[in-house]
Amino acid sequence: MLNFDYYNPTRIIFGKDIYKRLPEQIELVTASKKILLTYGGGSIFKNGVYDEVIKALEGFEVVLFGGIEPNPEYDTLMKAVELVKKENISFVLAVGGGSVIDGTKFIVSAAKYEGNPWDVLLRKEGSVFTDAIPFGTVLTLPATGSEMNSGAVISNSPLKEKRTMGGSFAFPKFSFLDPKVIESLPKRQIANGITDAFMHTLEQYLTYPTDNFLQERIAEGILSTLIEIGEKVIENPKDHVLASNLMWCATMALNGTLRAGVVYDWSTHMIAHELTALYGIDHARTLAIIAPSLYRIKSANKKEKLIQLGQRVFGLETPTEEMVVQKIESFFHAINIATRLSDYTEAYEGTAEEIKKRFEERNWLAMGERGDLTPDEVFEIVKMSY
């Protein structure tokens, strides 16, 4: 087991009829009665969440900021930063899915930063977020785990860029998780959420053994649960048992627990982010496009864990690496997630060359759990994914 430093200060309030506890949680953080409520495309007005939250916040002055995109855009978020400063906001409540929460992490961090926030995302020397306005979340879409971690991914479409940020200052103070929200989600979004959680788990599992038996079993438990409930919850989103398990799997997949004491590999995410930046493909689906090819190209590095995954999760007695990759693909197909770039765009020619070029320009020359994934291999992975 590797050395690790585990920290997660986010309080989780999980279950039915929980929004009435919002005032008590906000009051633990700030004495101000003026808060900013961030949201996305407006689904919270249709599924009843907004009404429930506003009812709970009676007595608070709520300033609204909506329109945060599914891949939160830098320019949009900077408008919210201006609003925070203008209204002297001291607490923000994100009501939405991972994109709204990610966007809110940027808003509360950039509002406390004196320089150019984009420089931080570019990781320019001397540019770093170190503080943030406190915030909480009301989760409406289980997928990213952003409700219980400090990371965020921000897009800049004019530049065709998608960059990450994070830090201990960017944890939500609290997150409210009511599985009832799943019943109003389109099947596509539920499938995306399942895929996101599945891939977050694999990125921290499919590397090489580090003798952390507990973390491996926790990861395998999440993967097995998602396989067990995936198709069922898409067809029966009103089933509280199924919805609850999906929501908690998505949170546990990326709240820091799985990475404690193990080696991890976020290469699939790094490559997949480029597909979203270039083509606007749903984040979860870009992961499903890249992962099978990456596992095939780097199967020698991941052999032991691929075999272990095949035996423990997929129930294969004597699996080969290829058999396990095919099982992963079959799971995605079972929940209607296509796994080829050509399934999403006809303009895929040249994509491998463009992504390889971007990785070289950023000096991303040695990635992966062993630090040996090169831009040339990234080219092969993307090419194989067509």
DRENDO-1510 file (C-alpha; in Angstrom, 1 decimal, always signed):
<recs>
REC; n; res; u; v; w
REC; 1; MET; +0.0; +0.0; +0.0 .
REC; 2; LEU; +1.3; +3.4; -1.0 .
REC; 3; ASN; +1.6; +6.4; +1.5 .
REC; 4; PHE; -1.4; +8.7; +1.2 .
REC; 5; ASP; -2.9; +11.9; +2.6 .
REC; 6; TYR; -6.7; +11.6; +2.7 .
REC; 7; TYR; -8.9; +14.7; +3.3 .
REC; 8; ASN; -12.5; +15.3; +2.6 .
REC; 9; PRO; -14.5; +17.9; +4.6 .
REC; 10; THR; -17.8; +17.7; +2.7 .
REC; 11; ARG; -20.9; +16.8; +4.7 .
REC; 12; ILE; -23.3; +14.6; +2.9 .
REC; 13; ILE; -27.1; +14.8; +3.6 .
REC; 14; PHE; -28.6; +11.8; +1.7 .
REC; 15; GLY; -32.2; +10.6; +1.3 .
REC; 16; LYS; -35.8; +11.7; +1.0 .
REC; 17; ASP; -37.3; +15.1; +2.2 .
REC; 18; ILE; -33.9; +16.6; +3.1 .
REC; 19; TYR; -34.0; +20.1; +1.6 .
REC; 20; LYS; -35.6; +21.5; +4.8 .
REC; 21; ARG; -32.2; +21.1; +6.4 .
REC; 22; LEU; -30.6; +23.6; +4.0 .
REC; 23; PRO; -30.9; +26.7; +6.3 .
REC; 24; GLU; -29.2; +25.0; +9.2 .
REC; 25; GLN; -26.3; +23.9; +7.0 .
REC; 26; ILE; -25.9; +27.4; +5.4 .
REC; 27; GLU; -26.0; +29.0; +8.8 .
REC; 28; LEU; -23.1; +26.9; +10.0 .
REC; 29; VAL; -21.0; +28.5; +7.3 .
REC; 30; THR; -22.1; +32.1; +7.1 .
REC; 31; ALA; -24.2; +34.6; +9.0 .
REC; 32; SER; -25.3; +36.4; +5.8 .
REC; 33; LYS; -28.8; +35.9; +4.6 .
REC; 34; LYS; -27.8; +36.7; +1.0 .
REC; 35; ILE; -26.7; +33.9; -1.2 .
REC; 36; LEU; -26.1; +33.2; -4.9 .
REC; 37; LEU; -27.9; +30.2; -6.4 .
REC; 38; THR; -26.3; +28.8; -9.5 .
REC; 39; TYR; -28.0; +26.4; -12.0 .
REC; 40; GLY; -27.8; +25.1; -15.5 .
REC; 41; GLY; -30.4; +25.0; -18.3 .
REC; 42; GLY; -33.5; +25.3; -16.2 .
REC; 43; SER; -34.4; +21.7; -15.5 .
REC; 44; ILE; -34.7; +22.5; -11.8 .
REC; 45; PHE; -37.8; +24.6; -12.6 .
REC; 46; LYS; -39.4; +21.6; -14.3 .
REC; 47; ASN; -38.5; +18.8; -11.8 .
REC; 48; GLY; -39.7; +20.6; -8.7 .
REC; 49; VAL; -36.2; +21.0; -7.2 .
REC; 50; TYR; -36.2; +24.8; -7.4 .
REC; 51; ASP; -39.5; +25.1; -5.7 .
REC; 52; GLU; -38.5; +22.8; -2.9 .
REC; 53; VAL; -35.1; +24.6; -2.4 .
REC; 54; ILE; -36.7; +28.1; -2.5 .
REC; 55; LYS; -39.3; +27.0; +0.0 .
REC; 56; ALA; -36.6; +25.8; +2.3 .
REC; 57; LEU; -34.7; +29.1; +1.9 .
REC; 58; GLU; -37.6; +31.3; +3.0 .
REC; 59; GLY; -36.0; +34.2; +4.9 .
REC; 60; PHE; -32.9; +34.2; +2.6 .
REC; 61; GLU; -32.3; +36.7; -0.2 .
REC; 62; VAL; -31.5; +34.5; -3.1 .
REC; 63; VAL; -29.7; +35.9; -6.2 .
REC; 64; LEU; -30.0; +33.7; -9.2 .
REC; 65; PHE; -27.4; +32.9; -11.9 .
REC; 66; GLY; -28.4; +30.4; -14.5 .
REC; 67; GLY; -27.3; +29.1; -17.9 .
REC; 68; ILE; -24.2; +27.2; -16.9 .
REC; 69; GLU; -23.5; +24.8; -19.8 .
REC; 70; PRO; -23.2; +21.0; -19.7 .
REC; 71; ASN; -19.5; +21.7; -20.2 .
REC; 72; PRO; -19.2; +24.9; -18.2 .
REC; 73; GLU; -17.8; +27.7; -20.3 .
REC; 74; TYR; -15.2; +30.1; -19.0 .
REC; 75; ASP; -16.9; +33.2; -20.4 .
REC; 76; THR; -20.2; +32.3; -18.8 .
REC; 77; LEU; -18.6; +31.7; -15.4 .
REC; 78; MET; -16.8; +34.9; -15.5 .
REC; 79; LYS; -20.1; +36.7; -15.7 .
REC; 80; ALA; -21.1; +35.0; -12.4 .
REC; 81; VAL; -17.8; +36.1; -10.9 .
REC; 82; GLU; -18.7; +39.7; -11.7 .
REC; 83; LEU; -22.1; +39.1; -10.1 .
REC; 84; VAL; -20.6; +37.7; -7.0 .
REC; 85; LYS; -18.4; +40.8; -6.6 .
REC; 86; LYS; -21.1; +43.2; -7.4 .
REC; 87; GLU; -23.6; +41.7; -5.0 .
REC; 88; ASN; -21.0; +41.1; -2.3 .
REC; 89; ILE; -21.9; +37.4; -2.1 .
REC; 90; SER; -20.4; +35.4; +0.8 .
REC; 91; PHE; -22.1; +32.0; +0.1 .
REC; 92; VAL; -23.0; +30.1; -3.1 .
REC; 93; LEU; -25.5; +27.2; -3.5 .
REC; 94; ALA; -25.0; +25.1; -6.7 .
REC; 95; VAL; -28.2; +23.4; -7.7 .
REC; 96; GLY; -27.5; +21.0; -10.5 .
REC; 97; GLY; -25.3; +18.2; -11.8 .
REC; 98; GLY; -21.5; +18.0; -12.1 .
REC; 99; SER; -21.2; +20.8; -14.6 .
REC; 100; VAL; -23.0; +23.3; -12.4 .
REC; 101; ILE; -21.0; +22.2; -9.4 .
REC; 102; ASP; -17.7; +22.3; -11.4 .
REC; 103; GLY; -18.6; +25.8; -12.7 .
REC; 104; THR; -19.4; +26.9; -9.2 .
REC; 105; LYS; -16.0; +25.8; -7.9 .
REC; 106; PHE; -14.5; +28.0; -10.5 .
REC; 107; ILE; -16.8; +30.9; -9.7 .
REC; 108; VAL; -16.0; +30.9; -5.9 .
REC; 109; SER; -12.3; +30.5; -6.6 .
REC; 110; ALA; -12.0; +33.1; -9.3 .
REC; 111; ALA; -13.9; +35.6; -7.2 .
REC; 112; LYS; -11.1; +35.5; -4.6 .
REC; 113; TYR; -8.3; +35.7; -7.2 .
REC; 114; GLU; -6.7; +39.0; -8.1 .
REC; 115; GLY; -5.1; +37.9; -11.4 .
REC; 116; ASN; -6.4; +36.4; -14.7 .
REC; 117; PRO; -8.2; +33.2; -13.7 .
REC; 118; TRP; -7.5; +31.6; -17.1 .
REC; 119; ASP; -3.8; +31.7; -16.3 .
REC; 120; VAL; -4.5; +29.4; -13.4 .
REC; 121; LEU; -6.2; +26.9; -15.6 .
REC; 122; LEU; -3.3; +27.1; -18.0 .
REC; 123; ARG; -1.0; +26.5; -15.0 .
REC; 124; LYS; +1.1; +29.5; -15.8 .
REC; 125; GLU; +4.0; +29.9; -13.4 .
REC; 126; GLY; +2.9; +31.8; -10.3 .
REC; 127; SER; -0.8; +31.6; -11.1 .
REC; 128; VAL; -2.7; +29.5; -8.6 .
REC; 129; PHE; -6.0; +29.6; -6.7 .
REC; 130; THR; -5.5; +29.4; -2.9 .
REC; 131; ASP; -8.9; +30.5; -1.5 .
REC; 132; ALA; -12.6; +30.4; -2.3 .
REC; 133; ILE; -16.0; +31.7; -1.2 .
REC; 134; PRO; -17.7; +28.8; +0.7 .
REC; 135; PHE; -20.4; +26.9; -1.2 .
REC; 136; GLY; -22.7; +24.0; -1.0 .
REC; 137; THR; -24.6; +21.8; -3.5 .
REC; 138; VAL; -27.9; +20.3; -4.2 .
REC; 139; LEU; -27.2; +17.4; -6.6 .
REC; 140; THR; -29.7; +16.8; -9.5 .
REC; 141; LEU; -27.7; +14.4; -11.6 .
REC; 142; PRO; -25.4; +11.6; -10.2 .
REC; 143; ALA; -22.4; +11.2; -12.4 .
REC; 144; THR; -19.2; +13.2; -11.7 .
REC; 145; GLY; -18.8; +13.0; -7.9 .
REC; 146; SER; -18.2; +16.7; -8.0 .
REC; 147; GLU; -20.5; +17.1; -5.0 .
REC; 148; MET; -17.9; +15.5; -2.8 .
REC; 149; ASN; -14.5; +16.4; -4.3 .
REC; 150; SER; -12.5; +19.5; -5.0 .
REC; 151; GLY; -11.9; +19.1; -8.7 .
REC; 152; ALA; -13.5; +20.8; -11.7 .
REC; 153; VAL; -13.2; +20.8; -15.5 .
REC; 154; ILE; -13.8; +24.1; -17.3 .
REC; 155; SER; -14.2; +24.6; -21.1 .
REC; 156; ASN; -13.2; +27.5; -23.3 .
REC; 157; SER; -14.9; +26.9; -26.6 .
REC; 158; PRO; -13.4; +29.8; -28.5 .
REC; 159; LEU; -10.0; +28.3; -27.8 .
REC; 160; LYS; -11.2; +24.7; -28.1 .
REC; 161; GLU; -9.7; +24.0; -24.7 .
REC; 162; LYS; -10.9; +22.0; -21.7 .
REC; 163; ARG; -8.8; +22.5; -18.5 .
REC; 164; THR; -8.9; +21.2; -14.9 .
REC; 165; MET; -8.6; +22.9; -11.6 .
REC; 166; GLY; -8.9; +22.0; -7.9 .
REC; 167; GLY; -7.5; +22.3; -4.4 .
REC; 168; SER; -8.5; +21.8; -0.8 .
REC; 169; PHE; -10.3; +25.2; -0.8 .
REC; 170; ALA; -12.7; +23.9; -3.5 .
REC; 171; PHE; -14.6; +21.2; -1.5 .
REC; 172; PRO; -18.3; +21.9; -1.0 .
REC; 173; LYS; -19.1; +22.5; +2.6 .
REC; 174; PHE; -22.1; +20.2; +2.2 .
REC; 175; SER; -24.1; +18.4; -0.5 .
REC; 176; PHE; -27.7; +17.3; -0.5 .
REC; 177; LEU; -28.4; +14.1; -2.3 .
REC; 178; ASP; -32.0; +13.1; -2.9 .
REC; 179; PRO; -32.3; +10.1; -5.3 .
REC; 180; LYS; -35.8; +11.2; -6.3 .
REC; 181; VAL; -34.2; +13.6; -8.8 .
REC; 182; ILE; -33.2; +10.6; -11.0 .
REC; 183; GLU; -36.8; +9.8; -11.9 .
REC; 184; SER; -37.1; +13.0; -14.0 .
REC; 185; LEU; -33.8; +12.5; -15.9 .
REC; 186; PRO; -33.7; +11.5; -19.6 .
REC; 187; LYS; -32.4; +8.0; -20.2 .
REC; 188; ARG; -29.4; +9.4; -22.0 .
REC; 189; GLN; -28.4; +11.4; -18.9 .
REC; 190; ILE; -28.8; +8.4; -16.6 .
REC; 191; ALA; -26.6; +6.3; -18.9 .
REC; 192; ASN; -24.0; +9.1; -19.0 .
REC; 193; GLY; -24.0; +9.1; -15.2 .
REC; 194; ILE; -23.5; +5.4; -15.0 .
REC; 195; THR; -20.7; +5.5; -17.5 .
REC; 196; ASP; -19.0; +8.4; -15.7 .
REC; 197; ALA; -19.0; +6.6; -12.4 .
REC; 198; PHE; -17.8; +3.4; -14.0 .
REC; 199; MET; -14.9; +5.1; -15.7 .
REC; 200; HIS; -13.9; +7.2; -12.6 .
REC; 201; THR; -13.6; +3.9; -10.8 .
REC; 202; LEU; -11.6; +2.2; -13.5 .
REC; 203; GLU; -9.2; +5.1; -13.7 .
REC; 204; GLN; -8.2; +4.5; -10.1 .
REC; 205; TYR; -8.3; +0.7; -10.4 .
REC; 206; LEU; -7.0; -0.5; -13.8 .
REC; 207; THR; -3.3; +0.3; -13.2 .
REC; 208; TYR; -1.1; -2.2; -11.3 .
REC; 209; PRO; -1.4; -3.9; -7.9 .
REC; 210; THR; -0.2; -2.0; -4.8 .
REC; 211; ASP; -1.4; -4.4; -2.2 .
REC; 212; ASN; -4.2; -2.1; -1.1 .
REC; 213; PHE; -6.7; -4.9; -0.8 .
REC; 214; LEU; -9.5; -2.7; +0.7 .
REC; 215; GLN; -9.4; -0.1; -2.0 .
REC; 216; GLU; -9.5; -2.7; -4.7 .
REC; 217; ARG; -12.5; -4.4; -3.1 .
REC; 218; ILE; -14.3; -1.1; -2.7 .
REC; 219; ALA; -13.6; -0.3; -6.4 .
REC; 220; GLU; -14.8; -3.7; -7.4 .
REC; 221; GLY; -18.0; -3.2; -5.3 .
REC; 222; ILE; -18.8; +0.0; -7.2 .
REC; 223; LEU; -18.2; -1.6; -10.6 .
REC; 224; SER; -20.2; -4.7; -9.7 .
REC; 225; THR; -23.1; -2.6; -8.4 .
REC; 226; LEU; -23.2; -0.4; -11.5 .
REC; 227; ILE; -23.2; -3.5; -13.7 .
REC; 228; GLU; -26.0; -5.0; -11.6 .
REC; 229; ILE; -28.3; -1.9; -11.6 .
REC; 230; GLY; -27.2; -0.1; -14.8 .
REC; 231; GLU; -29.9; -1.3; -17.2 .
REC; 232; LYS; -32.5; -1.6; -14.5 .
REC; 233; VAL; -32.2; +2.0; -13.2 .
REC; 234; ILE; -32.4; +3.4; -16.8 .
REC; 235; GLU; -35.7; +1.5; -17.3 .
REC; 236; ASN; -37.0; +2.1; -13.7 .
REC; 237; PRO; -35.6; +5.5; -12.5 .
REC; 238; LYS; -38.5; +5.8; -10.0 .
REC; 239; ASP; -37.2; +2.7; -8.1 .
REC; 240; HIS; -35.8; +4.3; -4.9 .
REC; 241; VAL; -33.4; +1.4; -4.2 .
REC; 242; LEU; -31.9; +1.5; -7.7 .
REC; 243; ALA; -31.7; +5.3; -7.8 .
REC; 244; SER; -30.1; +5.5; -4.3 .
REC; 245; ASN; -27.4; +3.0; -5.2 .
REC; 246; LEU; -26.6; +4.8; -8.4 .
REC; 247; MET; -26.3; +8.1; -6.7 .
REC; 248; TRP; -24.1; +6.8; -3.9 .
REC; 249; CYS; -21.9; +4.9; -6.4 .
REC; 250; ALA; -21.3; +8.0; -8.4 .
REC; 251; THR; -20.3; +10.0; -5.3 .
REC; 252; MET; -18.1; +7.2; -3.9 .
REC; 253; ALA; -16.3; +6.8; -7.2 .
REC; 254; LEU; -14.6; +10.2; -7.0 .
REC; 255; ASN; -14.6; +11.5; -3.5 .
REC; 256; GLY; -11.0; +10.5; -2.8 .
REC; 257; THR; -11.6; +7.2; -1.2 .
REC; 258; LEU; -10.6; +5.0; -4.1 .
REC; 259; ARG; -7.3; +6.8; -4.7 .
REC; 260; ALA; -6.0; +6.4; -1.1 .
REC; 261; GLY; -2.9; +4.2; -1.1 .
REC; 262; VAL; -3.1; +3.2; -4.8 .
REC; 263; VAL; -1.6; +4.3; -8.1 .
REC; 264; TYR; -4.0; +5.8; -10.6 .
REC; 265; ASP; -4.1; +6.8; -14.3 .
REC; 266; TRP; -6.2; +9.6; -15.6 .
REC; 267; SER; -5.0; +9.3; -19.2 .
REC; 268; THR; -8.4; +8.2; -20.5 .
REC; 269; HIS; -9.8; +11.5; -19.1 .
REC; 270; MET; -7.0; +13.6; -20.5 .
REC; 271; ILE; -7.5; +12.2; -24.0 .
REC; 272; ALA; -11.3; +12.2; -23.8 .
REC; 273; HIS; -11.4; +15.9; -22.7 .
REC; 274; GLU; -9.9; +16.7; -26.2 .
REC; 275; LEU; -12.9; +15.0; -27.9 .
REC; 276; THR; -15.3; +17.1; -25.9 .
REC; 277; ALA; -13.3; +20.3; -26.7 .
REC; 278; LEU; -13.2; +19.5; -30.4 .
REC; 279; TYR; -16.6; +18.0; -31.0 .
REC; 280; GLY; -18.8; +18.8; -28.0 .
REC; 281; ILE; -19.4; +15.1; -27.3 .
REC; 282; ASP; -20.8; +14.3; -23.8 .
REC; 283; HIS; -17.9; +13.7; -21.4 .
REC; 284; ALA; -19.0; +10.3; -20.3 .
REC; 285; ARG; -19.3; +9.1; -23.9 .
REC; 286; THR; -15.8; +10.4; -24.8 .
REC; 287; LEU; -14.5; +8.2; -22.0 .
REC; 288; ALA; -16.3; +5.2; -23.4 .
REC; 289; ILE; -14.8; +6.0; -26.8 .
REC; 290; ILE; -11.2; +6.1; -25.6 .
REC; 291; ALA; -11.0; +3.6; -22.8 .
REC; 292; PRO; -11.2; +0.3; -24.8 .
REC; 293; SER; -8.4; +1.4; -27.1 .
REC; 294; LEU; -6.2; +2.7; -24.3 .
REC; 295; TYR; -6.6; -0.6; -22.5 .
REC; 296; ARG; -5.7; -2.5; -25.6 .
REC; 297; ILE; -2.6; -0.3; -26.3 .
REC; 298; LYS; -1.4; -0.4; -22.7 .
REC; 299; SER; -2.6; -4.0; -21.8 .
REC; 300; ALA; +0.9; -5.0; -20.8 .
REC; 301; ASN; +1.0; -2.3; -18.1 .
REC; 302; LYS; -2.5; -3.2; -16.9 .
REC; 303; LYS; -2.4; -7.0; -17.4 .
REC; 304; GLU; -2.6; -8.0; -13.7 .
REC; 305; LYS; -5.5; -5.7; -12.9 .
REC; 306; LEU; -7.4; -6.5; -16.2 .
REC; 307; ILE; -7.2; -10.2; -15.3 .
REC; 308; GLN; -8.3; -9.5; -11.7 .
REC; 309; LEU; -11.2; -7.4; -13.0 .
REC; 310; GLY; -12.3; -10.2; -15.3 .
REC; 311; GLN; -12.3; -12.7; -12.5 .
REC; 312; ARG; -13.8; -10.7; -9.7 .
REC; 313; VAL; -16.2; -8.4; -11.4 .
REC; 314; PHE; -17.1; -10.1; -14.7 .
REC; 315; GLY; -16.9; -13.7; -13.4 .
REC; 316; LEU; -14.5; -15.0; -16.0 .
REC; 317; GLU; -12.5; -18.1; -14.8 .
REC; 318; THR; -9.5; -17.7; -17.1 .
REC; 319; PRO; -9.8; -14.3; -18.7 .
REC; 320; THR; -7.5; -12.8; -21.2 .
REC; 321; GLU; -6.9; -9.0; -21.4 .
REC; 322; GLU; -8.9; -8.8; -24.6 .
REC; 323; MET; -11.8; -10.7; -23.1 .
REC; 324; VAL; -12.1; -8.2; -20.3 .
REC; 325; VAL; -11.9; -5.2; -22.6 .
REC; 326; GLN; -14.7; -6.7; -24.6 .
REC; 327; LYS; -16.7; -7.1; -21.4 .
REC; 328; ILE; -16.3; -3.4; -20.7 .
REC; 329; GLU; -17.4; -2.5; -24.2 .
REC; 330; SER; -20.4; -4.9; -23.8 .
REC; 331; PHE; -21.4; -3.1; -20.6 .
REC; 332; PHE; -21.4; +0.3; -22.3 .
REC; 333; HIS; -23.4; -1.1; -25.3 .
REC; 334; ALA; -25.9; -2.6; -22.9 .
REC; 335; ILE; -26.7; +0.9; -21.5 .
REC; 336; ASN; -26.8; +2.4; -25.1 .
REC; 337; ILE; -23.4; +4.0; -24.9 .
REC; 338; ALA; -21.6; +3.9; -28.3 .
REC; 339; THR; -17.9; +3.3; -28.2 .
REC; 340; ARG; -16.6; +4.6; -31.5 .
REC; 341; LEU; -15.8; +8.2; -32.4 .
REC; 342; SER; -17.4; +7.7; -35.8 .
REC; 343; ASP; -20.7; +7.0; -33.9 .
REC; 344; TYR; -20.7; +10.7; -32.9 .
REC; 345; THR; -19.2; +12.6; -35.8 .
REC; 346; GLU; -18.4; +12.1; -39.5 .
REC; 347; ALA; -15.5; +14.6; -39.2 .
REC; 348; TYR; -13.2; +12.4; -37.3 .
REC; 349; GLU; -10.3; +12.2; -39.8 .
REC; 350; GLY; -7.3; +14.0; -38.5 .
REC; 351; THR; -8.4; +13.9; -34.8 .
REC; 352; ALA; -5.5; +11.6; -33.8 .
REC; 353; GLU; -3.0; +14.0; -35.4 .
REC; 354; GLU; -4.6; +17.0; -33.7 .
REC; 355; ILE; -4.7; +15.5; -30.2 .
REC; 356; LYS; -1.1; +14.2; -30.5 .
REC; 357; LYS; +0.0; +17.8; -31.5 .
REC; 358; ARG; -1.8; +19.3; -28.5 .
REC; 359; PHE; -0.1; +16.9; -26.1 .
REC; 360; GLU; +3.3; +17.6; -27.6 .
REC; 361; GLU; +2.7; +21.4; -27.3 .
REC; 362; ARG; +1.7; +21.0; -23.7 .
REC; 363; ASN; +4.8; +18.8; -23.0 .
REC; 364; TRP; +2.5; +16.0; -21.9 .
REC; 365; LEU; +5.1; +13.4; -22.9 .
REC; 366; ALA; +5.0; +10.7; -20.3 .
REC; 367; MET; +1.6; +10.0; -18.8 .
REC; 368; GLY; -0.1; +7.0; -17.2 .
REC; 369; GLU; +0.5; +5.0; -14.1 .
REC; 370; ARG; +4.0; +4.1; -15.2 .
REC; 371; GLY; +4.8; +7.5; -16.8 .
REC; 372; ASP; +5.3; +5.9; -20.2 .
REC; 373; LEU; +2.3; +6.8; -22.3 .
REC; 374; THR; +3.7; +9.0; -25.1 .
REC; 375; PRO; +2.0; +11.3; -27.6 .
REC; 376; ASP; +2.7; +8.6; -30.3 .
REC; 377; GLU; +0.7; +6.1; -28.3 .
REC; 378; VAL; -2.0; +8.7; -27.8 .
REC; 379; PHE; -2.2; +9.0; -31.6 .
REC; 380; GLU; -2.6; +5.2; -31.9 .
REC; 381; ILE; -5.3; +5.1; -29.2 .
REC; 382; VAL; -7.4; +7.8; -30.8 .
REC; 383; LYS; -6.8; +6.3; -34.3 .
REC; 384; MET; -8.0; +2.9; -33.0 .
REC; 385; SER; -11.1; +4.6; -31.5 .
REC; 386; TYR; -12.4; +5.8; -34.9 .
</recs>
